[in-house]
Every structure is written in structure tokens, then in C-alpha cells.
């Protein structure tokens, strides 16, 4: 499990499939677009930590993912497509962080 965590893989697949109401944990830590503040609020989860990547982290780690070339393979300008993709994800993360901080 430690190696999986170091490589950025989920240490527990079941954890990825659980909703906040399925756990009796005192604290929930979320990461990713599936666990927005709006979604967490729908489950009544008021106390949780949401991990939001910095732009540099987002870009550098996505560049290393083996499936990214597959996603971009039909793009005429792959670098521009990748940049647009990262800008979209960074904007999404910025907005979701704002929602988390303000409660909206």
C-alpha cells in the first residue's frame, strides 16, 4: 500500500467507491472532480478536507501519465490541446476551492 500511495495510486479501491454516508469516519479527505463541495453537501458532509492541486503539480503530474498521449492522439496541436486541458482543470480547481472556502 505504501508503494501505491507513493506512486499516487489509491491505497484502497473500496475507499474510492464509498459515499460519505457509507462511512463512520470522523474526517473525510477528498481529491478529484467527483467530490466537489456541492456533492459533499448533498451527502451532508460538512467537515472534510478537499485536496486541490497547485497548477504546477497538476501540469507536471499529468505530463507523466501514460494515458495522456492516447487522449490527445487525434489533436492536430497536441501541446495546445494539453495546455487548454490544463487551463480548464486549473480553472475548475480554482472555482471549487472558492466554493469550499466560502460555502457556496
Buried (B, 14 or more C-beta within 10 A) or exposed (E): EEEEEEEEEEEEEEEEEEEBEEEEEEEBEBBEEEBBBEBBBEBEBEEBEBEBBEBEEBBEEBEEEEEBEEBBEEEEEBEEBBEEBBEEBBEEBEEBEEBBEEEE
